[in-house]
Amino acid sequence: METLSFVFRKLVEDRVALIGAVIILLLILTAVFAPILATHPEDVFEFHPSERLQGPGADHFFGTDRMGSDIYSRILFGARITISIAVIAIGASVLIGVPIGLLAGYYHSWVSDALMRVSDIFLAVPQIVLAIAIAQTLGPSIENVILALSVTYWPFWARLVYAETRSVQKEVFIEASIALGASPFRVMVLHILPNIMSSIIVRTTIGMGGTILTAAALGFLGLGAPAPSPEWGRMISESREFLPDAWWYATAPGIAIFLVVMGFNLLGDGLRDILDPRIRRSSRHDK
């Protein structure tokens, strides 16, 4: 409770991180209450030729697209796709990368070296290139985007946890636990993992923004959710042939992507400063 109170207090004091948290909260609320907040929820997947490419106005806040659908409503429903892709892909990356990093960091053997060499192979290829190659091979769909992102991003967590585990493993309390007969599983799960959780949380928060941006890039290239899905990257891709006349078509989803990615980055930077043990110690010392 003391830790949660400290994090919450510091988060409120850090205005930049607080802005990021508010943006993310608004994204979640938008996705949950999209049917209520949308002005034309019934028109998201329908074609209205008489209303196509209308500019922003009282009836259509962000204008309409080439199908005559309300862009504002499509962006709200697209938030659901964005959150789903990011949460599932990052969750899978964490579930894959953290155990690999723990095992490779705790055990000093050829298996550890082999696991890290595999992660190095993935990291040697630019993530966007690898994601495009996987998505192109599997075909356009939300499930394939999630799979491509999961395969692409797990090495980041594996490398992070590997380095943190090697560092924490040298601490006296770890050596004491081993001397008292604690099993390797107990040492890794109950002693090492809680002490590196702050780094995992920060990396996960920042990784959400990068995942959303990569997913939007795949959608822009036609490798994401198939039409007429209101995925933000696909919406920008569809707007290209109508620029610059229908400027609102690309502007609205572009701003949505920018704000969400910025929100996760701001929150991640703030959490990094808040959860840094050195900063916490200095804060308590000041008291």
Disulfide bonds with the S-S distance in Angstrom:
none
